[in-house]
Structures are given as structure tokens and as C-alpha cells.
Amino acid sequence: MPGPVLHQGAVVQCAHGGRAAPPSSYPRVLVGGLPVCVQQVPYVVAGCPLPPPPAANGPCVTAPWTTGSLRVRVGGGLPLLLLDSVATAVPTGAPLIVVSAQQRVVAT
């Protein structure tokens, strides 16, 4: 399904409110002046308030993406991340939530 492309400036959080960001992006393709994000790079979560065991199974640390663009690729076949891409945080299993992203460039 078509959706806006995620870039380095997109605001992404874990389900508990921790800030998630890519440790790297694809610098050769820019959207709104910022590099795009690709599916192969898991996001790093910082500031997740979920307590560690035995109180809970947190905090969220990383979040690999399981879906990305199907038709638009960069850098020799890397899928882009889209607004509706799915990631699951480790070790909690919580989803990442895209809070805001650019809306001008859309991919499938």
C-alpha cells in the first residue's frame, strides 16, 4: 500500500513512549533535505520507561523492521521504510509507532 517515506527526521516511539531512531540512514537519497531510512537498519530505542524484570520485561532496546516498500528501492535493492511499516521492539515485543513524518514523498 502506498505511504509516505520515513526519513531521518521522522518522530518514532515505542509503545511505552521511548524515542526510537535509526543509527544510520541512506545518505544518497534525501527527502525534505534529510536521508531516507531503509528496512535493514533496526531502530535504537532510548528512554523507554518500562521497568526491567521482574516488574516487567523492559525497557525496549532495539526494533527491527519487518515490512518496507515493495516497489521503491534504494542502493541496490534496499526497501524504504514507510509510514505504515511494522517494527517490533526487543525484548518487549511492543510495536513502534510513527508519530510524525514528512507527507510529500510517497512510495509503494
C-alpha angles and dihedrals in degrees: 000000000000117000144157115285117246116233136184091276097054114119111234128172139182115245089263095055101263116143115250124198138164115255087217139007138195104276098189094069118056130192115189088350093303129103119259122243123237130211096240094066113080116217121243116228121214129182099021106164096203107121123238124250136327090032094044139333098262171159107063109238110171136002123205116203119237099187135040140151116323101199108022115070136170135200100018100325109329113150116232123233114248133197090262097044115130127231130170121208121234128253097007102049091226119145125245115241123210105220098180137355139163114283104199104078117059128185137181 
